[in-house]
Amino acid sequence: MLTIQQIKENPQYVIDRLKVKGFDGKEKIETILALDERRRALQLQADTIAAGLNKQAAEIGKLMKAGEREAAEAAKAEVAKAKEDMKKYASELDAVEKEILEIRLSIPNMPCEAVPEGRSAEDNVVEKEGGVMPELPADALPHWELAKKYNIIDFDLGVKITGAGFPVYIGKGARLQRALIQFFLDSANEAGYTEVQPPYVVNEASGYGTGQLPDKEGQMYYAPLDNLYLIPTAEVPVTNIYRDVILTDAQLPVKNCAYSACWRREAGSYGKDVRGLNRLHQFDKVEIVRIEKPENSYAALEEMKDHVQSLLERLGLPWHILRLCGGDMSFTSAITFDFEVYSAAQKRWLEVSSVSNFETYQAARLKCRYRGEDKKTRLCHTLNGSALALPRIVAAILENNQTPEGIVVPECLRKYTGFDIID
């Protein structure tokens, strides 16, 4: 969330930047500033009373020693009244602080200056592209037909067991999944990321820490009996490792990667976008997470983009990078780059990764800080990215690599799959 300092330093700048995301924050920012004035006034009154109580306690002791019991009892009565006033101010102060926090949680992150203006995905900017577009025959099959032809993914069986959006991977399809996960983890390890294996369910505090709550509770699967949420991405548990943690200067940067299954309700999705592997309720993903000093986070962002690009190049997929406009960004992000691969049989681009810098927005919610050489504590910057999400990668591999003999497995995966072709 935005810090009070960010808001107070230049409230008009905050309001203007939020407009780039299509968010009118004027009223909320003004309310926060007014409440913060009230908070400071209450704190001053409470501090003044507390200082007076210390003096009165010493005075009562002197009066008792001097035998002036009547004056001492009168002073005690004043102390009792002052303590009641203290309780009143403390209660009001607590209410004001809670109201400020509630409003801050409802305000999205400011997009950084590099974010282009725009209202929707149509306004995103293609920043870079690469790879060779495959030339497929006119009768090329989409991946859901290929999955049926080679018996590697059974969508109907998933419907029987659970429901739509929960496919069953079979034989070489399952081994391809496992190969991709291992390839992505090994590549992250080579790039200096420390692997962690996080829980797949999280508590409310973790959801609030990374910004899924209160913004996206409708998209998360919820276990009400235990008040736990199935994770939509490993970003949530991995980043929350550093909730309420003060890192040392020497511990930064933190570079973690994690494989996890992910669950998303995808409420409101329909049509061609949900066909086959295009949009699932359960899917596999390898995530990379970084905790950085503010001055290093944008260089780290470029490193993360290069890492994802290298994965797509090694898989031999045509790709491009989109710089998202303000209107297409997430609630929590300061800047986001989406990677898309071209699905030749569907003749469309499929998003396979989002790489984002959240600056201090998540860190403020998490209270994730570091202590510099000057011994002062400061908020970290948090970043994460998919490296990579599997379903649409699998869709593109199946479609783009189909031949009359079968589906050719990318060379970088063959040592993991143990086979060169799906036939």
C-alpha positions in Angstrom: 0.0 0.0 0.0 1.0 3.6 -0.4 2.8 5.0 2.6 1.6 8.1 4.5 5.0 9.7 3.6 4.4 9.1 -0.2 0.9 10.7 0.1 2.0 13.7 2.2 5.1 14.5 0.2 3.1 15.2 -3.0 -0.6 14.4 -2.8 -1.4 15.9 -6.2 1.3 13.7 -7.9 -0.2 10.6 -6.2 -3.7 11.6 -7.5 -2.4 12.2 -11.0 -0.4 8.9 -11.2 -3.5 6.9 -9.9 -5.5 8.4 -12.8 -3.2 6.6 -15.2 -4.7 3.4 -13.7 -8.1 4.8 -14.2 -8.5 5.3 -10.4 -9.9 8.6 -9.1 -8.1 8.9 -5.7 -8.7 12.5 -5.0 -11.4 12.0 -2.3 -9.5 9.2 -0.6 -6.2 11.0 -0.6 -7.8 14.1 0.9 -9.6 12.0 3.5 -6.3 10.3 4.5 -4.6 13.7 4.9 -7.4 15.1 7.0 -7.4 11.9 9.2 -3.6 12.1 9.5 -3.9 15.7 10.9 -6.5 14.4 13.4 -4.2 11.5 14.3 -1.3 13.8 15.0 -3.5 16.1 17.1 -4.8 13.2 19.2 -1.2 11.8 19.6 0.0 15.2 20.8 -2.9 15.4 23.3 -2.1 11.9 24.6 1.6 12.6 24.8 0.9 15.9 26.7 -1.3 14.1 29.3 1.3 11.3 29.6 4.0 13.8 30.4 1.7 15.6 33.0 1.0 12.3 34.7 4.7 11.7 35.3 5.0 15.1 36.9 1.8 14.6 39.0 3.1 11.2 40.2 6.3 12.8 41.5 4.2 15.7 43.1 1.9 13.2 44.9 4.9 11.5 46.4 6.2 14.8 47.8 2.8 15.8 49.2 2.5 12.4 51.0 6.0 12.8 52.5 5.1 16.3 53.7 1.9 14.9 55.4 -0.4 16.9 53.1 -2.9 14.1 52.6 -5.8 16.3 51.5 -3.7 17.9 48.7 -2.3 14.5 47.8 -5.9 13.0 47.5 -6.9 15.9 45.3 -3.9 15.3 43.1 -4.8 11.6 42.9 -8.3 12.5 41.7 -6.8 14.7 38.9 -4.5 11.8 37.9 -7.5 9.5 37.7 -9.4 12.0 35.5 -6.3 12.4 33.3 -6.0 8.6 32.9 -9.7 8.4 31.8 -8.9 11.2 29.2 -5.9 9.1 28.1 -8.1 6.1 27.5 -10.5 8.3 25.5 -7.8 9.7 23.3 -6.2 6.2 22.9 -9.5 4.8 21.7 -10.1 7.6 19.3 -6.6 7.4 18.0 -7.0 3.6 17.4 -10.2 4.3 15.5 -8.6 6.9 13.3 -5.5 4.7 12.5 -7.8 1.8 11.6 -9.8 4.1 9.2 -6.6 5.4 7.6 -5.4 1.8 7.1 -8.7 0.7 5.6 -8.6 3.5 3.1 -5.0 2.9 2.2 -5.7 -0.8 1.5 -8.4 0.3 -1.0 -6.0 2.5 -3.0 -4.0 0.7 -5.8 -0.3 1.2 -6.3 0.9 4.2 -8.4 2.2 3.3 -11.8 5.7 4.5 -12.3 6.6 7.1 -14.9 7.5 4.5 -17.5 4.0 3.1 -17.7 2.1 4.3 -20.8 -1.4 5.7 -20.5 -4.3 3.6 -21.8 -7.5 2.0 -20.7 -7.3 -1.6 -21.9 -5.1 -4.4 -23.4 -5.4 -2.7 -26.8 -3.3 0.2 -25.5 -0.4 -2.0 -24.4 2.9 -1.4 -26.1 4.9 -4.1 -27.9 8.4 -3.4 -26.6 10.4 -6.3 -28.1 9.9 -9.5 -30.1 11.8 -12.5 -31.2 11.6 -16.1 -32.4 10.5 -17.5 -35.8 6.9 -17.9 -36.7 6.1 -21.5 -37.6 4.6 -22.3 -40.9 1.8 -24.8 -40.4 -0.5 -26.4 -43.0 -4.0 -25.2 -43.4 -5.3 -28.3 -41.6 -3.1 -27.8 -38.5 -4.9 -28.8 -35.3 -5.4 -26.7 -32.1 -3.8 -28.1 -29.0 -7.1 -29.5 -27.6 -7.5 -31.7 -30.7 -3.8 -32.7 -30.6 -4.2 -33.6 -26.9 -7.1 -36.0 -27.9 -5.3 -37.4 -31.0 -2.2 -38.4 -29.0 -4.0 -39.1 -25.7 -1.8 -36.8 -23.6 -4.4 -34.5 -22.0 -8.0 -35.5 -21.1 -10.2 -32.5 -20.6 -13.4 -34.6 -20.3 -11.9 -36.8 -17.6 -11.1 -33.6 -15.6 -14.7 -32.5 -15.9 -15.8 -35.9 -14.6 -13.5 -35.8 -11.6 -13.7 -32.1 -10.7 -15.2 -29.8 -13.4 -14.2 -27.7 -16.3 -10.7 -26.2 -16.1 -9.1 -29.1 -14.3 -7.5 -31.3 -17.1 -5.9 -34.7 -16.5 -2.4 -35.1 -18.1 -1.6 -38.6 -19.3 1.5 -40.5 -20.3 3.8 -38.2 -22.4 1.6 -35.3 -21.5 2.3 -35.7 -17.8 6.0 -36.2 -18.6 6.1 -33.1 -20.7 4.6 -31.2 -17.7 7.2 -32.6 -15.4 10.0 -31.8 -17.8 9.0 -28.2 -18.2 8.8 -27.7 -14.4 12.3 -29.2 -13.9 13.7 -27.2 -16.8 12.3 -23.9 -15.4 13.6 -24.7 -11.9 17.0 -25.7 -13.1 17.3 -22.6 -15.2 16.3 -20.4 -12.2 18.9 -22.2 -10.1 21.6 -21.5 -12.8 20.5 -17.8 -12.6 21.2 -17.7 -8.9 17.7 -18.2 -7.5 17.3 -20.3 -4.3 14.5 -22.7 -4.6 11.8 -22.9 -1.9 8.8 -25.3 -1.7 6.0 -23.2 -0.1 2.6 -24.2 1.3 -0.2 -24.2 -1.3 -2.7 -22.6 1.1 -2.3 -19.3 2.9 -3.9 -17.4 5.7 -5.6 -13.9 5.5 -2.5 -12.1 6.6 -0.5 -13.5 3.7 -3.3 -12.5 1.2 -3.3 -9.0 2.6 0.5 -8.9 2.5 0.9 -9.3 -1.2 -2.4 -7.5 -2.2 -4.7 -10.4 -3.2 -6.9 -9.3 -0.3 -9.1 -7.4 -0.2 -8.9 -6.9 -4.0 -9.2 -10.4 -5.4 -11.0 -12.5 -2.9 -13.6 -13.3 -5.5 -11.0 -15.0 -7.7 -9.5 -17.2 -5.0 -10.7 -20.6 -3.8 -11.5 -20.3 -0.1 -11.7 -23.0 2.7 -14.0 -21.3 5.2 -13.8 -23.9 7.9 -10.0 -23.1 8.3 -10.2 -19.5 6.9 -7.5 -20.4 4.4 -7.1 -19.6 0.7 -5.7 -21.8 -2.1 -2.8 -19.8 -3.7 -3.3 -18.2 -7.1 0.5 -18.1 -7.5 3.6 -19.0 -5.5 4.3 -15.2 -5.3 1.9 -15.1 -2.3 3.6 -17.6 0.1 7.2 -16.9 -1.1 6.9 -13.1 -0.7 5.3 -13.6 2.7 8.4 -15.4 3.9 9.7 -11.8 4.4 6.6 -10.4 6.1 7.5 -8.6 9.4 11.2 -9.2 8.6 14.1 -6.7 8.8 16.8 -7.9 6.4 20.4 -6.9 6.8 22.2 -5.0 4.1 24.3 -8.0 3.3 21.2 -10.3 2.8 20.1 -8.3 -0.2 19.2 -9.1 -2.9 17.0 -12.0 -2.1 16.3 -14.3 -5.1 13.9 -17.1 -4.7 12.1 -19.4 -7.1 9.3 -21.9 -6.4 7.2 -24.4 -8.3 3.6 -24.7 -7.2 0.2 -25.7 -8.4 -2.0 -22.6 -8.7 -5.8 -22.1 -8.3 -7.9 -19.4 -9.8 -11.6 -19.2 -10.0 -11.4 -17.1 -13.2 -14.9 -15.8 -12.6 -16.3 -14.0 -15.7 -14.1 -15.8 -18.2 -15.9 -17.3 -21.2 -15.7 -18.0 -24.9 -12.6 -18.8 -27.0 -10.3 -17.6 -24.2 -11.2 -20.6 -22.0 -10.8 -23.3 -24.7 -8.4 -26.2 -23.9 -5.4 -25.0 -21.9 -6.0 -21.3 -22.6 -7.5 -20.6 -19.2 -7.6 -23.1 -16.3 -8.7 -23.2 -12.7 -5.7 -25.3 -11.7 -2.3 -25.1 -13.4 1.4 -25.4 -12.7 3.9 -22.5 -12.6 7.4 -21.7 -11.6 7.7 -18.3 -10.0 10.7 -16.1 -9.4 10.6 -13.5 -6.5 13.1 -10.8 -5.6 13.5 -8.6 -2.6 15.7 -5.6 -3.5 17.0 -2.3 -2.3 15.0 0.5 -4.0 18.0 1.8 -6.0 18.6 -1.7 -7.5 15.1 -2.9 -8.3 14.8 -1.6 -11.9 18.1 -3.2 -12.8 16.7 -6.4 -11.2 13.5 -6.1 -13.3 15.6 -6.1 -16.5 17.4 -9.2 -15.3 14.1 -11.0 -14.7 12.9 -10.0 -18.2 16.1 -11.3 -19.7 15.7 -14.6 -17.8 12.1 -15.2 -19.1 13.2 -14.2 -22.6 16.0 -16.8 -22.5 13.5 -19.5 -21.5 11.3 -18.8 -24.5 14.3 -18.6 -26.8 15.5 -22.0 -25.6 12.0 -23.5 -26.1 12.0 -22.1 -29.7 8.8 -20.2 -29.3 7.9 -16.9 -31.1 7.5 -14.3 -28.4 7.0 -10.7 -27.7 7.1 -8.4 -24.6 4.3 -6.0 -23.8 4.7 -3.0 -21.6 1.3 -2.8 -20.0 -0.6 0.5 -20.0 -2.1 1.9 -16.8 -5.6 0.6 -17.4 -4.4 -3.0 -17.9 -2.2 -3.3 -14.9 -2.8 -5.1 -11.6 -3.9 -3.4 -8.4 -0.5 -3.8 -6.8 2.0 -3.3 -9.6 4.1 -0.2 -10.3 5.1 -1.6 -13.7 4.4 -4.8 -15.5 5.8 -6.5 -18.6 3.8 -9.4 -20.1 5.4 -12.1 -22.2 3.2 -13.7 -24.9 3.9 -16.6 -27.2 2.3 -17.1 -30.6 0.0 -20.1 -30.9 0.2 -21.0 -34.6 -2.9 -23.2 -34.9 -5.1 -20.7 -33.0 -3.4 -17.8 -34.7 -3.3 -15.7 -31.6 -0.9 -14.6 -28.8 -1.1 -16.2 -25.4 0.2 -14.7 -22.2 2.7 -16.9 -20.5 4.4 -14.6 -18.0 4.0 -11.3 -16.1 7.1 -9.7 -14.7 6.4 -6.9 -12.3 8.0 -4.4 -9.9 5.8 -3.4 -7.0 8.3 -0.9 -5.5 7.4 -0.4 -1.8 3.7 -1.2 -2.2 3.8 -4.8 -1.1 6.7 -4.2 1.3 4.6 -1.6 3.2 1.8 -4.1 3.6 4.3 -6.8 4.6 6.5 -4.6 6.7 9.4 -6.0 4.8 12.4 -3.8 5.5 16.1 -3.7 5.5 18.7 -2.0 7.8 21.2 0.0 5.8 24.8 0.7 6.8 23.6 3.8 8.5 21.5 1.6 10.8 18.2 3.1 9.6 15.4 0.8 8.4 13.8 1.3 5.0 11.1 -0.5 3.0 12.4 -2.9 0.4 11.2 -3.2 -3.2 9.5 -6.5 -4.2 9.4 -8.0 -7.7 8.1 -11.2 -9.1 7.5 -13.0 -12.4 6.3 -16.2 -14.0 9.2 -18.2 -15.2 7.1 -19.8 -16.5 3.3 -20.7 -16.3 2.9 -24.1 -18.1 -0.6 -24.3 -19.7 -0.1 -21.9 -22.6 3.5 -22.9 -23.0 2.3 -26.5 -23.5 -0.4 -25.3 -25.9 2.1 -23.4 -28.0 4.6 -26.3 -28.0 1.9 -28.8 -29.2 0.6 -26.5 -31.9 3.8 -25.0 -33.2 5.8 -28.2 -33.2 3.2 -30.5 -34.9 4.4 -32.5 -37.9 2.9 -35.5 -39.8 5.1 -37.8 -37.7 4.0 -36.3 -34.4 4.8 -33.4 -32.0 8.5 -32.6 -31.8 9.8 -31.9 -28.3 12.1 -28.9 -27.9 15.7 -30.0 -27.6 16.2 -28.3 -24.2 13.4 -30.6 -22.7 14.6 -34.0 -24.1 16.9 -34.8 -21.3 13.9 -34.4 -18.9 11.3 -36.1 -21.1 13.4 -39.1 -22.3 11.7 -38.8 -25.7 12.1 -36.6 -28.8 8.6 -36.8 -30.2 5.0 -37.3 -29.1 3.5 -39.8 -31.5 
